Each structure stands twice: as structure tokens, then as C-alpha cells.
Amino acid sequence: MLLKPNNGNGLPVISIVGMPGQGKTTLAKLIHKDDKVVKHFGERRIWVSVSDDFENTRILNEMVQSLTGKNPKLSNVGGIQKELQTHLKEKKYLVVLDDVWNEIPEKWESLRDALLGIGGSSEGTVLVTTRSKNVVSTMTSDPYPLKHLSDDDSWIMFKQKAFANGGAVETSDLVEIGREIVEKCRGVPLAIKVVGGLMYSKKSRDDWLSVQGNQLCELPATETGEIWPILKLSYDHLPSSSLKQCFKYCSILPKDSEINKDNLIHLWMALGWLHPSESHLTMEDVGSNYFDILLWNSFLQDLPNSIGKLKHLRYLDISETNVKTLPVSINKLYNLQTLRVDYLTRVPEKFGNLINLRHFIFEYGAKVRDCTIDGIGQMTCLQTLPFFVVSRDKGCQIEDLGGLNNLKGELKIFGLEDVGTTEEAKKANLLKKSRINALQFHWSGGEEENRNEIVPEEKNTHGHVLEGLAPHSNLKRLIVKNFRGKNFSSWMMMMKSQSSVVLRNLVDIKLKYCQSSEQIPTLGHLSCLKFIHIEKLYNLKSIGAEFYGPNAEVATGSGVSAGGAMFPALRKLTLLNLPRLEVWLEAVNPSSSV
């Protein structure tokens, strides 16, 4: 059906139709990588997971991503069409739209017109998987209805799971009971896999008889019958309540999302659900065992391993019970300890009520300028906080960071223009947060378009604020961006009044868009410093002796000043776009490893 000539008949659509768990996606994947299909369409085989979000620009952008590996995130259909034309125009191509729910003709017609507009319509073909016959009608497609597995094939699939190594022993009694159990699965592959995985852990005849007699272990006789009864049975027989909790946690993940095995286990650990029953076992051992049980029972799906030894998996949307969204209010998440999000445009109201939250994790970058966290000061259990946006609003001020003494790792602070004085900044109490090892300080503005804007000294609070943000000496990485003070703070400049070195453990420093700064910090004496990046300090005219440290040996017009060791660990020094730099007092004995 896919390979027959199009003969210019518009955009042919073929639909694989079947009930949940019948193998629609599995069949589509086999087709997608079939040798004849690969030869016919080449690399122009596109895969898009649609689900219930049938939105043109998203689908077209994901088509580009499937072809190129990069999502252009364009909002204009015409722009995406031009991008697709560079790869598809007048060429054979296949688009697989997996798990389509849309039954609104206008939405499909809009997408169809966009695909026809690519210019390769005479050679394009669309393959759809859906559980709805109405979708077939809406897309005016040629249906390919999936049949149930035969009795023999069903039994073969069941045996592979139930009687695998370490599972039940294939006796005549268990074979007889097993065949009756398989009959209740009505040839639905996923149901057979799930119940086979369940019977793997059942060793005795009585255990098998108890499953055989369970009314849940039977699918409805209709073609549209759901797989939920058997899944529910398998879930009920999971060996522990903590394992059930771990699986239920997966339900907050978006459908078809990919997650890393180790990351998932760490989240389960943070939630306190992994309890070793034997002294020689670790929580990681228990988590790995839980993972394997869920994988074996087909609650999770293994994906091809693409990065070494790390396994990735897909949480399977196995029913129509809306398990993929889990719409709960913040108040009901009172005891939540770990929250991981991929994308964020606004922090929910009453987020500060999550007073037991320990880890707020951002998996990917996002624009967080407007993501103020109201009431964060009461979240004193927080250990992981990816960012904090300062505001003048009550509950979002810099002082609200003061009591969060358990913070560790990296913290990015945005909106520092809304802090006015040194004393205000000191209330963040960074000096006592010994477990923070990386800090980013961001003021708004100061980018390329504002390169010539100089803030009057009487209105410039940046220097005062930076002075109050002195970190603990355990800090290893520091980024300062859009700072517009003339001079950096005393804790960066190695002032004589300092009895200790605040940055003595610093490994990496970046200064960007600090356009009013006339000096750079004193860094040569820092014994751990390996990387220095200084970029777009438009007002910097000289790099003098203060850069190297109080005992540095530098070349001057009148000879060589006395000095000692400098930059003992430095590996890379980057200077970019310093248009006014005129004088650089060079070190006499620079590190040969730089």
C-alpha cells in the first residue's frame, strides 16, 4: 500500500486501526525501518508522535526535527514549509503520524494543505496509527485494521514471558491453566505480554489458578474493548506498596517521554520509597530491581540505548484513564519532596506552600525572567533550586533567600536590578551557604543593543548589590552578567582589608556584558582557578597589575615589579570583544600550560 505509485492523486493516507495494546505503533515502527521502505523513501522517513495535541505548527516543527535532529521552533507555517521544502520538494517521503485522536475535519484539512504546500505532494505519503474509526473517516484514509493474534501466536508470546529463565516451570498443569488465561486476553499483544510478565513471578499451581479465576483477567469481547482490566490485575500483583508508589510517580511524566534509568532511581530515592530489606543492598540496588520489574511487566518500555551504559525508557500510556496528566492542586502535593519539570513559563500560584520540597529540578533551559516564586522563603527544606527571580513584590525579594540554608549545587539569581543596597543584598545570606558551589548573578539589560548606555553613578546600585552578595569560600564557579558598576566588589578585588580570600576555591569565572567596568578582578593569586572568560566589557581600557595579584611579577615601563607565583592552575584564558583595551601589563612568567 505504501509503495504503490501515487499517480498524482493528492496526498495518500493509510491508517493502521486497532484497539489499545494491539500493536499499532509496533507495526508502524517495523514498517518505518523495513528494507523496502528504506530503499523507497531513503532518509526522508519522518516520525511524529501526535496524541491529542493535533496542532499544525507543532507537527510541522517536529517533522523538521525528525529530518534534521533540530527543532526550529518556528511559529509561522510558511516558514516551516520553506524549511521542509529544502529536504522534501519533489522527492518521495513518508510521514508517520503516531497515535492520532483528532476527529475535526478542519484541523486535518489545514495540516493536509500545509503538506501539499511543500511541493512534494505527488510523492508524499502519510501513515497514521489510531484507535478511532472516526479518525479514519476524518482523514479520508485507506484503513488497515489490525487483527488479533492467533491462538498459536498468542501462546508463543505468553510462553516467552511466563516461562523465561528464572520464571515458572513449564509443567503440563501450568500449560493447561496458562492457555485458559491467554484465551481471556483475546489476542491483544500487550495484554498477553503483561499477564505473561505477571505469571513469570508465580511459581505454584495455586497462584496460577488464582489469576485464572480473577474476573479482572478478561478483556471485553467488543472490538473496542480496553486493556485496563489486565493492567489493573498486573498492577495489583506488584510485590510491594513502595514499588506501586514508584510506578505511580511515573504517571506525572508526559506521555511518551524519555527518562534516564539512573535519574528515575535518584528521584525515587529522594522520595524515600527505596528500603533495602538486606544489609548488603543499597537503595540504588532496590531501585534498579524495581525498574527491572516494571520493565518486565511492560509498564515501562525500553528504548534503543544511545549513550553508553545508560538505559532510557518510555512511560507507557496504557489506558484512557488520563493517567498521563494527573491534574492535582498544589495543596494536595503538600508532602512532595522532588519536582522535575522540562519547561516553565510561569510558576504556579501557592508554589511556596510546598514546604517539604527538597529538589526543584529543571531538566532543560527556559526563559525564567517572569517566573517569580511567591513565598519561597518558607520552603526551608529546599536543597536544589535552579533559579531565583528577584522582585520587589513581597515574598519574592532577595531577603527571601536568606533562610534557605540547605541549598546546594548551582543557583542562578535574576533580576538583581530590583535590589537597591548592600544591606539588602546581604540578607540573601550567601556568605553562609557553604554547599552552593556555583553562582550566577544576572542584571537585566546590558546586552548588545545597550552597549553604549552608561548608567549615571548616582543611580547605579550594581556595585553596592554585588558587594552584598559575597559567597561562601567553597564557591567553585562564578558567572556575572550585565553588571554595570565601574568596579567589582572588594571580595573580588583582593582589597588589603581582607584577611581571607573569599574566592580561594574558585575554578571557573565568567564576566559578560559588564559594560561600565573599568577594571577586572584580582585573580592571579587563586590557586585553583583554571578557566577565565571575559567578554564584552566595553569600557575596559587596561589590564594592570591588580589582575595578577599583590605579589605578581609584571612587566612595566620602568622595569619589572617584584612578585611571586601567579595563576598556578590556569588552563584557559578567553578575552572577547574588548574594543577599548589599550594597555595590558604582561606577566613575566606566565604559566606554560595556559
Solvent accessible surface area in square Angstrom, and as a share of the most:
residue,aa,sasa,rsa
1,M,113,0.50
2,L,21,0.10
3,L,69,0.34
4,K,135,0.57
5,P,105,0.66
6,N,25,0.13
7,N,124,0.63
8,G,52,0.50
9,N,113,0.58
10,G,26,0.25
11,L,12,0.06
12,P,45,0.28
13,V,11,0.06
14,I,11,0.06
15,S,0,0.00
16,I,2,0.01
17,V,13,0.07
18,G,12,0.11
19,M,10,0.04
20,P,9,0.05
21,G,20,0.19
22,Q,10,0.04
23,G,22,0.21
24,K,20,0.09
25,T,36,0.21
26,T,84,0.49
27,L,48,0.24
28,A,0,0.00
29,K,84,0.36
30,L,98,0.49
31,I,37,0.19
32,H,38,0.17
33,K,133,0.56
34,D,60,0.31
35,D,119,0.62
36,K,145,0.62
37,V,8,0.05
38,V,50,0.28
39,K,182,0.77
40,H,59,0.26
41,F,2,0.01
42,G,23,0.22
43,E,140,0.63
44,R,63,0.23
45,R,42,0.15
46,I,0,0.00
47,W,55,0.19
48,V,1,0.00
49,S,41,0.27
50,V,2,0.01
51,S,18,0.12
52,D,94,0.48
53,D,67,0.35
54,F,12,0.05
55,E,76,0.34
56,N,25,0.13
57,T,27,0.16
58,R,57,0.21
59,I,1,0.00
60,L,0,0.00
61,N,11,0.06
62,E,45,0.20
63,M,1,0.00
64,V,3,0.01
65,Q,76,0.34
66,S,48,0.31
67,L,41,0.20
68,T,54,0.31
69,G,58,0.56
70,K,157,0.66
71,N,52,0.27
72,P,45,0.28
73,K,165,0.70
74,L,71,0.35
75,S,102,0.66
76,N,97,0.50
77,V,49,0.28
78,G,31,0.30
79,G,26,0.25
80,I,0,0.00
81,Q,33,0.15
82,K,145,0.61
83,E,63,0.28
84,L,0,0.00
85,Q,58,0.26
86,T,98,0.57
87,H,63,0.28
88,L,0,0.00
89,K,107,0.45
90,E,116,0.52
91,K,94,0.40
92,K,77,0.33
93,Y,0,0.00
94,L,0,0.00
95,V,0,0.00
96,V,0,0.00
97,L,1,0.00
98,D,8,0.04
99,D,16,0.08
100,V,1,0.01
101,W,81,0.28
102,N,13,0.07
103,E,78,0.35
104,I,85,0.43
105,P,62,0.39
106,E,117,0.52
107,K,91,0.39
108,W,6,0.02
109,E,93,0.42
110,S,52,0.34
111,L,1,0.00
112,R,82,0.30
113,D,86,0.44
114,A,5,0.04
115,L,1,0.01
116,L,50,0.25
117,G,37,0.36
118,I,0,0.00
119,G,26,0.25
120,G,0,0.00
121,S,29,0.19
122,S,47,0.30
123,E,63,0.28
124,G,0,0.00
125,T,11,0.07
126,V,0,0.00
127,L,3,0.01
128,V,0,0.00
129,T,1,0.00
130,T,0,0.00
131,R,49,0.18
132,S,20,0.13
133,K,152,0.64
134,N,90,0.46
135,V,0,0.00
136,V,17,0.10
137,S,82,0.53
138,T,20,0.12
139,M,2,0.01
140,T,120,0.70
141,S,11,0.07
142,D,74,0.39
143,P,77,0.48
144,Y,101,0.39
145,P,90,0.57
146,L,32,0.16
147,K,181,0.77
148,H,65,0.29
149,L,55,0.27
150,S,62,0.40
151,D,121,0.63
152,D,102,0.53
153,D,73,0.38
154,S,3,0.02
155,W,18,0.06
156,I,94,0.48
157,M,50,0.22
158,F,0,0.00
159,K,70,0.29
160,Q,121,0.54
161,K,27,0.11
162,A,0,0.00
163,F,30,0.13
164,A,30,0.23
165,N,149,0.76
166,G,64,0.62
167,G,12,0.12
168,A,7,0.05
169,V,109,0.63
170,E,85,0.38
171,T,61,0.35
172,S,95,0.62
173,D,65,0.34
174,L,7,0.03
175,V,34,0.20
176,E,112,0.50
177,I,9,0.05
178,G,0,0.00
179,R,119,0.43
180,E,75,0.33
181,I,0,0.00
182,V,10,0.06
183,E,132,0.59
184,K,48,0.20
185,C,0,0.00
186,R,91,0.33
187,G,7,0.07
188,V,1,0.00
189,P,23,0.14
190,L,22,0.11
191,A,0,0.00
192,I,0,0.00
193,K,74,0.32
194,V,0,0.00
195,V,1,0.00
196,G,0,0.00
197,G,2,0.02
198,L,5,0.03
199,M,0,0.00
200,Y,54,0.20
201,S,72,0.47
202,K,34,0.15
203,K,112,0.48
204,S,51,0.33
205,R,123,0.45
206,D,102,0.53
207,D,58,0.30
208,W,0,0.00
209,L,65,0.32
210,S,70,0.45
211,V,1,0.00
212,Q,35,0.16
213,G,61,0.59
214,N,45,0.23
215,Q,171,0.76
216,L,67,0.33
217,C,0,0.00
218,E,76,0.34
219,L,3,0.02
220,P,61,0.38
221,A,80,0.62
222,T,85,0.49
223,E,117,0.52
224,T,97,0.56
225,G,4,0.04
226,E,56,0.25
227,I,1,0.01
228,W,99,0.35
229,P,30,0.19
230,I,0,0.00
231,L,2,0.01
232,K,71,0.30
233,L,1,0.01
234,S,1,0.01
235,Y,41,0.16
236,D,58,0.30
237,H,61,0.27
238,L,11,0.06
239,P,97,0.61
240,S,39,0.25
241,S,87,0.56
242,S,17,0.11
243,L,0,0.00
244,K,49,0.21
245,Q,73,0.32
246,C,0,0.00
247,F,18,0.07
248,K,109,0.46
249,Y,14,0.05
250,C,0,0.00
251,S,6,0.04
252,I,65,0.33
253,L,22,0.11
254,P,79,0.50
255,K,42,0.18
256,D,32,0.17
257,S,22,0.14
258,E,113,0.51
259,I,25,0.13
260,N,16,0.08
261,K,35,0.15
262,D,57,0.30
263,N,55,0.28
264,L,4,0.02
265,I,8,0.04
266,H,97,0.43
267,L,11,0.05
268,W,0,0.00
269,M,44,0.19
270,A,27,0.21
271,L,22,0.11
272,G,37,0.36
273,W,50,0.18
274,L,2,0.01
275,H,127,0.57
276,P,54,0.34
277,S,106,0.68
278,E,92,0.41
279,S,123,0.79
280,H,131,0.59
281,L,56,0.28
282,T,70,0.41
283,M,78,0.35
284,E,78,0.35
285,D,62,0.32
286,V,15,0.09
287,G,0,0.00
288,S,35,0.22
289,N,81,0.41
290,Y,21,0.08
291,F,0,0.00
292,D,65,0.33
293,I,39,0.20
294,L,0,0.00
295,L,36,0.18
296,W,84,0.29
297,N,13,0.07
298,S,7,0.04
299,F,2,0.01
300,L,2,0.01
301,Q,56,0.25
302,D,74,0.38
303,L,34,0.17
304,P,120,0.76
305,N,82,0.42
306,S,94,0.61
307,I,94,0.48
308,G,59,0.57
309,K,199,0.84
310,L,69,0.34
311,K,73,0.31
312,H,37,0.16
313,L,0,0.00
314,R,34,0.12
315,Y,1,0.00
316,L,19,0.09
317,D,19,0.10
318,I,9,0.05
319,S,6,0.04
320,E,91,0.41
321,T,74,0.43
322,N,80,0.41
323,V,39,0.23
324,K,43,0.18
325,T,77,0.45
326,L,72,0.36
327,P,111,0.70
328,V,68,0.39
329,S,55,0.36
330,I,32,0.16
331,N,89,0.46
332,K,159,0.68
333,L,48,0.24
334,Y,109,0.41
335,N,110,0.56
336,L,27,0.13
337,Q,47,0.21
338,T,1,0.01
339,L,33,0.16
340,R,56,0.20
341,V,32,0.19
342,D,64,0.33
343,Y,149,0.57
344,L,22,0.11
345,T,87,0.51
346,R,153,0.56
347,V,10,0.06
348,P,56,0.35
349,E,137,0.61
350,K,122,0.52
351,F,6,0.02
352,G,1,0.01
353,N,53,0.27
354,L,1,0.00
355,I,59,0.30
356,N,42,0.22
357,L,0,0.00
358,R,100,0.36
359,H,32,0.14
360,F,2,0.01
361,I,39,0.20
362,F,39,0.16
363,E,68,0.31
364,Y,134,0.51
365,G,69,0.66
366,A,32,0.24
367,K,178,0.76
368,V,12,0.07
369,R,100,0.37
370,D,120,0.62
371,C,1,0.00
372,T,48,0.28
373,I,1,0.00
374,D,84,0.44
375,G,19,0.19
376,I,0,0.00
377,G,26,0.25
378,Q,90,0.40
379,M,1,0.00
380,T,65,0.38
381,C,49,0.29
382,L,0,0.00
383,Q,34,0.15
384,T,41,0.24
385,L,3,0.02
386,P,24,0.15
387,F,3,0.01
388,F,0,0.00
389,V,5,0.03
390,V,6,0.03
391,S,15,0.10
392,R,150,0.55
393,D,95,0.49
394,K,185,0.79
395,G,15,0.14
396,C,6,0.03
397,Q,58,0.26
398,I,6,0.03
399,E,84,0.38
400,D,28,0.15
401,L,0,0.00
402,G,12,0.12
403,G,43,0.41
404,L,0,0.00
405,N,84,0.43
406,N,63,0.32
407,L,3,0.01
408,K,77,0.33
409,G,26,0.25
410,E,65,0.29
411,L,3,0.01
412,K,69,0.29
413,I,0,0.00
414,F,29,0.12
415,G,1,0.01
416,L,0,0.00
417,E,56,0.25
418,D,43,0.22
419,V,1,0.01
420,G,21,0.20
421,T,66,0.38
422,T,29,0.17
423,E,111,0.50
424,E,63,0.28
425,A,0,0.00
426,K,110,0.47
427,K,109,0.46
428,A,0,0.00
429,N,42,0.21
430,L,6,0.03
431,L,101,0.50
432,K,148,0.63
433,K,2,0.01
434,S,48,0.31
435,R,111,0.41
436,I,6,0.03
437,N,64,0.33
438,A,8,0.07
439,L,3,0.01
440,Q,21,0.09
441,F,0,0.00
442,H,24,0.11
443,W,2,0.01
444,S,43,0.28
445,G,22,0.22
446,G,0,0.00
447,E,56,0.25
448,E,76,0.34
449,E,136,0.61
450,N,40,0.21
451,R,80,0.29
452,N,124,0.63
453,E,86,0.39
454,I,96,0.49
455,V,31,0.18
456,P,64,0.40
457,E,107,0.48
458,E,147,0.66
459,K,148,0.63
460,N,11,0.05
461,T,43,0.25
462,H,13,0.06
463,G,25,0.24
464,H,107,0.48
465,V,0,0.00
466,L,0,0.00
467,E,58,0.26
468,G,8,0.07
469,L,0,0.00
470,A,18,0.14
471,P,2,0.01
472,H,51,0.23
473,S,19,0.12
474,N,58,0.30
475,L,1,0.00
476,K,101,0.43
477,R,77,0.28
478,L,0,0.00
479,I,17,0.08
480,V,0,0.00
481,K,53,0.22
482,N,6,0.03
483,F,0,0.00
484,R,25,0.09
485,G,4,0.03
486,K,92,0.39
487,N,81,0.41
488,F,9,0.04
489,S,4,0.03
490,S,37,0.24
491,W,12,0.04
492,M,2,0.01
493,M,23,0.10
494,M,59,0.26
495,M,96,0.43
496,K,206,0.87
497,S,106,0.68
498,Q,45,0.20
499,S,123,0.79
500,S,62,0.40
501,V,37,0.21
502,V,21,0.12
503,L,5,0.02
504,R,115,0.42
505,N,47,0.24
506,L,0,0.00
507,V,41,0.23
508,D,22,0.12
509,I,1,0.00
510,K,60,0.25
511,L,1,0.00
512,K,54,0.23
513,Y,29,0.11
514,C,0,0.00
515,Q,1,0.00
516,S,4,0.03
517,S,0,0.00
518,E,75,0.34
519,Q,61,0.27
520,I,0,0.00
521,P,0,0.00
522,T,6,0.04
523,L,1,0.00
524,G,0,0.00
525,H,53,0.24
526,L,2,0.01
527,S,70,0.45
528,C,49,0.29
529,L,0,0.00
530,K,84,0.36
531,F,85,0.36
532,I,2,0.01
533,H,40,0.18
534,I,1,0.01
535,E,24,0.11
536,K,35,0.15
537,L,0,0.00
538,Y,9,0.03
539,N,21,0.11
540,L,0,0.00
541,K,110,0.46
542,S,42,0.27
543,I,1,0.00
544,G,9,0.09
545,A,48,0.37
546,E,53,0.24
547,F,3,0.01
548,Y,10,0.04
549,G,8,0.08
550,P,92,0.58
551,N,105,0.54
552,A,8,0.06
553,E,43,0.19
554,V,1,0.01
555,A,44,0.34
556,T,51,0.30
557,G,91,0.87
558,S,114,0.73
559,G,34,0.33
560,V,91,0.53
561,S,45,0.29
562,A,96,0.74
563,G,35,0.34
564,G,37,0.36
565,A,97,0.75
566,M,15,0.07
567,F,13,0.06
568,P,74,0.47
569,A,17,0.13
570,L,6,0.03
571,R,116,0.42
572,K,122,0.52
573,L,52,0.26
574,T,27,0.16
575,L,50,0.25
576,L,83,0.41
577,N,69,0.36
578,L,24,0.12
579,P,75,0.47
580,R,120,0.44
581,L,51,0.25
582,E,141,0.63
583,V,74,0.43
584,W,112,0.39
585,L,47,0.24
586,E,114,0.51
587,A,12,0.10
588,V,59,0.34
589,N,95,0.49
590,P,85,0.53
591,S,31,0.20
592,S,123,0.79
593,S,58,0.38
594,V,82,0.47
